[in-house]
Amino acid sequence: MIFRLALSALLLGCLSLGSATAWALDFDKDAGMSREVLVESLKKNTRLNQEQIDQLVVTLQNQFNVQPGDKIPIKGYLYAHGMNVGLFVDHDVWAFDAAFLVPGTDEVVRVPGLYLCDFKNGGLKFEVAYKWMFSFIPSGVSLSELNGAVYGRGVGVVAEAFLGLEGSWLPAQNRVNDLFHVAVKLGFGGGIVFPKMEFKLRSIQ
């Protein structure tokens, strides 16, 4: 019974990946995010009015060249989910959501797929699982500062039999503080991983 439930969940995950499909993304040749899709998402999922949404989009577009006083700190963690298959080598590109406080308001918004992550998570492991990933960003790191940030290689443990967990520590390579990564998984696998993560802020077209 448990095996059937796990298998059904995995199949459902495969059919509902959508934009979370890691192998459909290209870290170096990413075309960016659609402005129209972002605007519609903000309309549906926030209390911002049209003027605030338009200003927020402009602010995000300008995050590549901002003054220190204009930086927007990330709130909490980055989030991504999707199906993953790995045997020793596990190298995928994931789209991570990011949350932050909208300047001039008390509204915290989560923007889907704001960052791409080149995630090398291989090691002495095997895995077939649908996973929900949480990367805990050091307090105070801004949207612009995470762009180009590299963490790892670190070390982590994977343990899953239907329902499992992964936890990793990744030392900062070109930033000040380290990163911690946690994933809740539904599937099969186990082992030791040596993860490396590089983040890129996506442009808005």
HELIX and SHEET records of a PDB file:
HELIX    1   1 ILE A    2  LEU A   15  1                                  14    
HELIX    2   2 GLY A   18  ALA A   20  5                                   3    
HELIX    3   3 ALA A   22  ALA A   24  5                                   3    
HELIX    4   4 ARG A   35  ASN A   45  1                                  11    
HELIX    5   5 GLN A   50  GLN A   61  1                                  12    
HELIX    6   6 PRO A   68  ASP A   70  5                                   3    
HELIX    7   7 LEU A  143  LEU A  146  1                                   4    
SHEET    1   A 4 TYR A  77  LEU A  87  0                                        
SHEET    2   A 4 GLY A 123  PHE A 136 -1                                        
SHEET    3   A 4 LEU A 179  VAL A 193 -1                                        
SHEET    4   A 4 VAL A 155  LEU A 170 -1                                        
SHEET    1   B 4 HIS A  91  LEU A 101  0                                        
SHEET    2   B 4 VAL A 108  LYS A 120 -1                                        
SHEET    3   B 4 LYS A 196  LEU A 201 -1                                        
SHEET    4   B 4 VAL A 150  GLY A 152 -1                                        
END                                                                             
